[in-house]
Amino acid sequence: MAEEKTNAALIEFIAKGIVSDTGAVKVNVLDDGGLLELETADDDRGRVIGRQGRVAKAMRSVLGASRRGRDVRLDIVD
């Protein structure tokens, strides 16, 4: 349980550093910690995804490097 909260806090921290509306950043933990859904303001979604998905891919790489033996997915929701 603590690992899921740590992963969610990590993604939230990274996303808040990228977006302009930090109040709209929300990370939902689903699938017993196996899936993280990142919600942002509509105007900031492009910043979180990045050109050709580079920012999203980098966030997924950081998330994958921080896990301990468990697959965690990151989805950016509309």
Backbone as JSON Lines, residues from 0, in Angstrom:
{"i":0,"aa":"M","n":[0.81,-1.19,0.0],"ca":[0.0,0.0,0.0],"c":[0.86,1.26,0.0]}
{"i":1,"aa":"A","n":[1.94,1.24,0.75],"ca":[2.8,2.42,0.82],"c":[3.49,2.66,-0.52]}
{"i":2,"aa":"E","n":[3.81,1.59,-1.23],"ca":[4.47,1.73,-2.53],"c":[3.57,2.42,-3.54]}
{"i":3,"aa":"E","n":[2.26,2.12,-3.52],"ca":[1.34,2.75,-4.44],"c":[1.25,4.25,-4.17]}
{"i":4,"aa":"K","n":[1.23,4.63,-2.9],"ca":[1.18,6.05,-2.55],"c":[2.46,6.75,-2.96]}
{"i":5,"aa":"T","n":[3.59,6.08,-2.82],"ca":[4.87,6.65,-3.22],"c":[4.92,6.86,-4.72]}
{"i":6,"aa":"N","n":[4.47,5.88,-5.49],"ca":[4.44,6.01,-6.95],"c":[3.51,7.14,-7.38]}
{"i":7,"aa":"A","n":[2.35,7.24,-6.75],"ca":[1.41,8.31,-7.08],"c":[1.99,9.68,-6.72]}
{"i":8,"aa":"A","n":[2.66,9.77,-5.59],"ca":[3.27,11.04,-5.18],"c":[4.39,11.43,-6.13]}
{"i":9,"aa":"L","n":[5.14,10.47,-6.62],"ca":[6.22,10.74,-7.56],"c":[5.67,11.31,-8.87]}
{"i":10,"aa":"I","n":[4.64,10.68,-9.42],"ca":[4.04,11.16,-10.67],"c":[3.39,12.53,-10.46]}
{"i":11,"aa":"E","n":[2.75,12.72,-9.34],"ca":[2.14,14.02,-9.05],"c":[3.2,15.12,-8.95]}
{"i":12,"aa":"F","n":[4.31,14.82,-8.31],"ca":[5.4,15.78,-8.18],"c":[5.97,16.18,-9.55]}
{"i":13,"aa":"I","n":[6.2,15.2,-10.4],"ca":[6.73,15.47,-11.74],"c":[5.74,16.29,-12.55]}
{"i":14,"aa":"A","n":[4.47,15.89,-12.52],"ca":[3.44,16.58,-13.31],"c":[3.27,18.03,-12.86]}
{"i":15,"aa":"K","n":[3.3,18.27,-11.57],"ca":[3.13,19.63,-11.06],"c":[4.29,20.53,-11.46]}
{"i":16,"aa":"G","n":[5.45,19.94,-11.7],"ca":[6.58,20.71,-12.17],"c":[6.49,21.1,-13.63]}
{"i":17,"aa":"I","n":[5.62,20.43,-14.37],"ca":[5.49,20.66,-15.81],"c":[4.33,21.58,-16.14]}
{"i":18,"aa":"V","n":[3.2,21.42,-15.47],"ca":[1.97,22.11,-15.85],"c":[1.92,23.53,-15.29]}
{"i":19,"aa":"S","n":[0.99,24.31,-15.82],"ca":[0.81,25.67,-15.31],"c":[-0.3,25.73,-14.25]}
{"i":20,"aa":"D","n":[-1.28,24.84,-14.32],"ca":[-2.37,24.77,-13.33],"c":[-2.13,23.59,-12.41]}
{"i":21,"aa":"T","n":[-1.36,23.8,-11.35],"ca":[-1.0,22.7,-10.46],"c":[-2.18,22.19,-9.65]}
{"i":22,"aa":"G","n":[-3.2,23.0,-9.48],"ca":[-4.37,22.57,-8.71],"c":[-5.2,21.52,-9.41]}
{"i":23,"aa":"A","n":[-5.06,21.42,-10.72],"ca":[-5.85,20.46,-11.48],"c":[-5.17,19.1,-11.6]}
{"i":24,"aa":"V","n":[-3.96,18.96,-11.11],"ca":[-3.25,17.69,-11.21],"c":[-3.8,16.73,-10.16]}
{"i":25,"aa":"K","n":[-4.18,15.55,-10.63],"ca":[-4.75,14.53,-9.75],"c":[-4.28,13.16,-10.23]}
{"i":26,"aa":"V","n":[-3.82,12.33,-9.32],"ca":[-3.38,10.98,-9.65],"c":[-4.3,9.99,-8.94]}
{"i":27,"aa":"N","n":[-4.95,9.14,-9.71],"ca":[-5.83,8.11,-9.17],"c":[-5.11,6.78,-9.21]}
{"i":28,"aa":"V","n":[-5.16,6.05,-8.09],"ca":[-4.57,4.72,-8.01],"c":[-5.66,3.7,-8.2]}
{"i":29,"aa":"L","n":[-5.53,2.88,-9.25],"ca":[-6.53,1.86,-9.57],"c":[-5.87,0.5,-9.66]}
{"i":30,"aa":"D","n":[-6.67,-0.51,-9.77],"ca":[-6.18,-1.88,-9.96],"c":[-5.22,-2.31,-8.85]}
{"i":31,"aa":"D","n":[-5.54,-1.94,-7.62],"ca":[-4.72,-2.28,-6.47],"c":[-3.28,-1.8,-6.63]}
{"i":32,"aa":"G","n":[-3.12,-0.62,-7.21],"ca":[-1.8,-0.02,-7.37],"c":[-1.11,-0.34,-8.68]}
{"i":33,"aa":"G","n":[-1.72,-1.14,-9.52],"ca":[-1.11,-1.52,-10.78],"c":[-1.32,-0.51,-11.9]}
{"i":34,"aa":"L","n":[-2.21,0.45,-11.67],"ca":[-2.52,1.45,-12.69],"c":[-2.64,2.81,-12.03]}
{"i":35,"aa":"L","n":[-1.93,3.78,-12.58],"ca":[-2.04,5.17,-12.13],"c":[-2.64,5.98,-13.27]}
{"i":36,"aa":"E","n":[-3.67,6.76,-12.96],"ca":[-4.28,7.63,-13.94],"c":[-3.96,9.07,-13.57]}
{"i":37,"aa":"L","n":[-3.38,9.78,-14.52],"ca":[-3.0,11.17,-14.3],"c":[-4.02,12.07,-14.98]}
{"i":38,"aa":"E","n":[-4.63,12.96,-14.21],"ca":[-5.59,13.93,-14.73],"c":[-4.98,15.32,-14.6]}
{"i":39,"aa":"T","n":[-5.12,16.12,-15.66],"ca":[-4.65,17.51,-15.64],"c":[-5.72,18.39,-16.27]}
{"i":40,"aa":"A","n":[-5.48,19.68,-16.23],"ca":[-6.37,20.61,-16.93],"c":[-6.22,20.37,-18.43]}
{"i":41,"aa":"D","n":[-7.26,20.7,-19.17],"ca":[-7.25,20.47,-20.62],"c":[-6.09,21.18,-21.3]}
{"i":42,"aa":"D","n":[-5.77,22.39,-20.88],"ca":[-4.69,23.15,-21.5],"c":[-3.3,22.58,-21.21]}
{"i":43,"aa":"D","n":[-3.17,21.82,-20.13],"ca":[-1.87,21.29,-19.73],"c":[-1.61,19.86,-20.21]}
{"i":44,"aa":"R","n":[-2.61,19.24,-20.79],"ca":[-2.45,17.84,-21.2],"c":[-1.34,17.67,-22.22]}
{"i":45,"aa":"G","n":[-1.22,18.61,-23.14],"ca":[-0.17,18.55,-24.15],"c":[1.22,18.66,-23.54]}
{"i":46,"aa":"R","n":[1.34,19.44,-22.49],"ca":[2.64,19.57,-21.81],"c":[3.04,18.25,-21.14]}
{"i":47,"aa":"V","n":[2.07,17.56,-20.57],"ca":[2.36,16.3,-19.88],"c":[2.69,15.21,-20.9]}
{"i":48,"aa":"I","n":[2.06,15.24,-22.04],"ca":[2.34,14.23,-23.07],"c":[3.63,14.55,-23.79]}
{"i":49,"aa":"G","n":[3.83,15.8,-24.15],"ca":[5.06,16.21,-24.83],"c":[5.03,15.9,-26.32]}
{"i":50,"aa":"R","n":[6.06,16.37,-27.0],"ca":[6.16,16.11,-28.43],"c":[6.43,14.64,-28.67]}
{"i":51,"aa":"Q","n":[5.59,14.05,-29.49],"ca":[5.66,12.63,-29.83],"c":[5.68,11.74,-28.58]}
{"i":52,"aa":"G","n":[5.09,12.24,-27.48],"ca":[4.96,11.46,-26.26],"c":[6.23,11.33,-25.45]}
{"i":53,"aa":"R","n":[7.19,12.19,-25.68],"ca":[8.48,12.06,-25.0],"c":[8.39,12.29,-23.49]}
{"i":54,"aa":"V","n":[7.6,13.27,-23.07],"ca":[7.49,13.56,-21.64],"c":[6.77,12.41,-20.94]}
{"i":55,"aa":"A","n":[5.7,11.92,-21.54],"ca":[4.96,10.8,-20.95],"c":[5.85,9.56,-20.87]}
{"i":56,"aa":"K","n":[6.63,9.33,-21.9],"ca":[7.53,8.18,-21.9],"c":[8.6,8.33,-20.81]}
{"i":57,"aa":"A","n":[9.09,9.54,-20.62],"ca":[10.09,9.78,-19.58],"c":[9.49,9.56,-18.19]}
{"i":58,"aa":"M","n":[8.25,10.0,-18.01],"ca":[7.58,9.79,-16.72],"c":[7.38,8.3,-16.46]}
{"i":59,"aa":"R","n":[7.03,7.56,-17.5],"ca":[6.87,6.11,-17.35],"c":[8.2,5.43,-17.04]}
{"i":60,"aa":"S","n":[9.28,5.93,-17.62],"ca":[10.61,5.37,-17.35],"c":[11.03,5.61,-15.91]}
{"i":61,"aa":"V","n":[10.77,6.8,-15.4],"ca":[11.09,7.11,-14.0],"c":[10.25,6.23,-13.08]}
{"i":62,"aa":"L","n":[8.99,6.08,-13.42],"ca":[8.11,5.23,-12.62],"c":[8.6,3.78,-12.63]}
{"i":63,"aa":"G","n":[9.01,3.3,-13.79],"ca":[9.5,1.92,-13.9],"c":[10.8,1.72,-13.13]}
{"i":64,"aa":"A","n":[11.65,2.73,-13.11],"ca":[12.91,2.62,-12.39],"c":[12.71,2.66,-10.87]}
{"i":65,"aa":"S","n":[11.61,3.24,-10.43],"ca":[11.38,3.38,-8.99],"c":[10.61,2.22,-8.38]}
{"i":66,"aa":"R","n":[10.05,1.37,-9.18],"ca":[9.23,0.29,-8.63],"c":[10.11,-0.82,-8.05]}
{"i":67,"aa":"R","n":[9.47,-1.67,-7.28],"ca":[10.18,-2.79,-6.66],"c":[9.49,-4.1,-7.01]}
{"i":68,"aa":"G","n":[9.82,-4.6,-8.19],"ca":[9.31,-5.91,-8.58],"c":[7.85,-5.94,-8.97]}
{"i":69,"aa":"R","n":[7.28,-4.82,-9.34],"ca":[5.87,-4.79,-9.69],"c":[5.65,-3.92,-10.91]}
{"i":70,"aa":"D","n":[4.85,-4.38,-11.82],"ca":[4.53,-3.59,-13.02],"c":[3.46,-2.55,-12.66]}
{"i":71,"aa":"V","n":[3.77,-1.32,-13.0],"ca":[2.85,-0.22,-12.79],"c":[2.68,0.51,-14.11]}
{"i":72,"aa":"R","n":[1.42,0.74,-14.51],"ca":[1.13,1.46,-15.75],"c":[0.73,2.88,-15.4]}
{"i":73,"aa":"L","n":[1.04,3.8,-16.31],"ca":[0.63,5.19,-16.18],"c":[-0.21,5.55,-17.39]}
{"i":74,"aa":"D","n":[-1.44,5.98,-17.15],"ca":[-2.34,6.45,-18.21],"c":[-2.63,7.92,-17.97]}
{"i":75,"aa":"I","n":[-2.63,8.68,-19.05],"ca":[-3.0,10.08,-18.99],"c":[-4.41,10.17,-19.56]}
{"i":76,"aa":"V","n":[-5.35,10.56,-18.71],"ca":[-6.77,10.52,-19.08],"c":[-7.26,11.87,-19.54]}
{"i":77,"aa":"D","n":[-8.32,11.84,-20.35],"ca":[-8.94,13.06,-20.86],"c":[-9.87,13.65,-19.84]}
